[in-house]
Amino acid sequence: MANATFSIRIDPDMKRQFDRFCADVGMNPSTAFNMFVRVVVRDKKLPFEVSSLRLTEQDLSERAADFKAGRNIVTHDIIEA
């Protein structure tokens, strides 16, 4: 199957950080983006929450305390794309 090209605009510093992350985990940005697209298409949703919610210092402290106590921890299975 032939591949299509997807072009996006991104802040140069963010691109450098993303490139570095991809290299650190042993993949290139194209592979990472393809993984993202496959998960979106498979699940028919973004693989993260989109919200305008702003957490307060108290919210963050409560979440940190929950984490340390082993409460409200969400785990995810690793999938192959």
N, C-alpha and C positions, 0 to 999 in steps of 0.2 A: 504494500500500500504506500502511495506517495505521501509525503509529509507536507503540511501547510505551514506557513510562517505566521507568527503572531508577534506583532511589534507593539511595545508599550513604552511610555515615557516614565522615567523614574529619576529621583534625585541621585546625582553621581555618588555622593557619600553612602547613601542607602544601597546602591548597586554594589559598591566595593565591599560593604559589610555582608551583603547577601552572597556575593561571589566567595568571600572568605569562609562564610558558614558552610556553603556547599562543598568547598574544598575540604574543610575540616571533617565533614561527614562522608566524604568519598564520592561525591557526585558533582555533576555540573549543573548550572542554573536551568538548562533545558530539561534535564531529568526531573529536577525539583518541581518545575512548573507543570510538567506532564503529570506528575504524581498528584499535584493539587487539582488539576483539571479532572483527572479520573475520579477522584474522591467526590468532587462537586457533582459530576454527572451521575455517578453511582448513587449518591445519597440525595440528590436533588436539593442540596442546600450547601451553604458555606460551612467548612469544617471548623468554624469558630463562631462565637457569638458576636453579633454586631449590636452595639448599644451606645446610647448617649449617656449612660449612667456614669457618674463620677464618684469614685469611692473616697470617703473621708479618711483621715488618719485613724479614727476610731474603727471604721470598717476594716481597714487593713490590719489593725492590731487584733481585732476579733478573729479575722481569718487566719492570721499567723498563730494565734493561740489554738484555734481549731486544728490546724495542721500539726502543731507540736503535740497535741493530745490525740491525734489520729482520728479526728472527727471530720465529717463532710469531705472526704477525699474521693475524688473521681479518678478512676483508672480507665485506660483505653487499651484495646488489643492492637497489636502491630499487624498491619495488613500488607499484603503484597499487591502492588499496583501493576 
